[in-house]
């Protein structure tokens, strides 16, 4: 059955290649067609249909030549020569212009080669799958062995995964930061530190999203009560001696947190300080602020903002 399928596929490839225009074929295409035809002959030769055709052709008797018909011909002496005719003047015929031979583009040649390789790959893949299935049907015990190995491997992986989750929970619950550590961090590492604090406090889906095009959000999280947190982290290398966070930062976060992320709680946290105009504005916009004093309490294991 596999031989017949391969033969049919090769026959279809040969028909598709022969249906193309002669002008668009190249010498390499003709050689490739000859190779496919030879492969088709090699595949079809062992089939019962090919053997029956070859046997019937070899056993058929050769056709007997027909004798020439007897005609009453006159003797050569009494035969008159035919009258000579003057050849008629030939009209000059216009030469037919042969259309220029089109050369296939490299893109078309590459496409044809890809189709051919795809066909051979499909045939090879079907043959391999059929061979594997046939082997497994004969050696059924291999399926039992593979199933047992898969079950053992899955059990080991699941056990290690649960152990890793338990260790992560313990590590997060024991997470502590000191202010000198937070001040020495890069601003991107500071965002990851805020994410870890949210994970420690029970926000299992807390993730860092800060970067180019973050729309004013550095950390997203969902607390155990189902509220969505949008956090903007402002890191100052010099701590409270650095530049203060002003009202433009609060307005930028407030303009995108609820509209884009559907925030229930909007938090701006910094290891520095806020200007005096930030607390009244945050109260009007229903935002939360965490300055250096609030952050040190939260990072040392206390209650968060």
MOMO-V174541 format. One record per backbone hydrogen bond with DSSP energy under -1.0 kcal/mol. CO is the residue of the C=O (numbers start at 1). NH is the residue of the N-H. If there is no record, write none. Layout:
co=[CO & CO]
nh=[NH & NH]
This chain:
co=[1 & 2 & 3 & 4 & 5 & 6 & 7 & 8 & 9 & 10 & 11 & 12 & 13 & 14 & 15 & 22 & 26 & 27 & 28 & 29 & 30 & 31 & 32 & 33 & 34 & 35 & 36 & 37 & 38 & 39 & 40 & 41 & 44 & 47 & 48 & 49 & 50 & 51 & 52 & 53 & 54 & 55 & 71 & 105 & 106 & 107 & 108 & 109 & 110 & 111 & 112 & 113 & 114 & 115 & 116 & 117 & 118 & 119 & 120 & 121 & 122 & 123 & 124 & 125 & 126 & 127 & 128 & 129 & 130 & 131 & 132 & 133 & 134 & 135 & 139 & 141 & 142 & 143 & 144 & 145 & 146 & 147 & 148 & 149 & 150 & 151 & 152 & 153 & 154 & 155 & 156 & 157 & 158 & 159 & 160 & 161 & 162 & 163 & 164 & 165 & 166 & 167 & 168 & 169 & 170 & 172 & 178 & 179 & 180 & 186 & 187 & 188 & 189 & 190 & 191 & 192 & 193 & 194 & 195 & 196 & 197 & 198 & 199 & 202 & 203 & 207 & 211 & 214 & 218 & 218 & 219 & 220 & 221 & 223 & 227 & 228 & 228 & 229 & 230 & 231 & 231 & 232 & 234 & 236 & 238 & 239 & 245 & 246 & 247 & 248 & 249 & 250 & 251 & 253 & 253 & 256 & 257 & 265 & 266 & 267 & 268 & 269 & 272 & 273 & 275 & 277 & 278 & 279 & 280 & 281 & 282 & 288 & 290 & 291 & 292 & 293 & 294 & 295 & 296 & 297 & 298 & 299]
nh=[5 & 6 & 7 & 8 & 9 & 10 & 11 & 12 & 13 & 14 & 15 & 16 & 17 & 18 & 19 & 25 & 30 & 31 & 32 & 33 & 34 & 35 & 36 & 37 & 38 & 39 & 40 & 41 & 42 & 43 & 44 & 45 & 47 & 51 & 52 & 53 & 54 & 55 & 56 & 57 & 58 & 59 & 73 & 109 & 110 & 111 & 112 & 113 & 114 & 115 & 116 & 117 & 118 & 119 & 120 & 121 & 122 & 123 & 124 & 125 & 126 & 127 & 128 & 129 & 130 & 131 & 132 & 133 & 134 & 135 & 136 & 137 & 138 & 139 & 142 & 145 & 146 & 147 & 148 & 149 & 150 & 151 & 152 & 153 & 154 & 155 & 156 & 157 & 158 & 159 & 160 & 161 & 162 & 163 & 164 & 165 & 166 & 167 & 168 & 169 & 170 & 171 & 172 & 173 & 174 & 175 & 182 & 183 & 184 & 190 & 191 & 192 & 193 & 194 & 195 & 196 & 197 & 198 & 199 & 200 & 201 & 203 & 202 & 204 & 206 & 220 & 214 & 217 & 209 & 210 & 231 & 207 & 229 & 226 & 223 & 264 & 265 & 221 & 267 & 218 & 219 & 269 & 271 & 239 & 241 & 242 & 275 & 250 & 251 & 252 & 253 & 254 & 255 & 256 & 257 & 260 & 263 & 230 & 288 & 232 & 290 & 234 & 292 & 245 & 278 & 281 & 282 & 283 & 284 & 285 & 287 & 268 & 270 & 295 & 296 & 297 & 298 & 299 & 300 & 302 & 301 & 177]
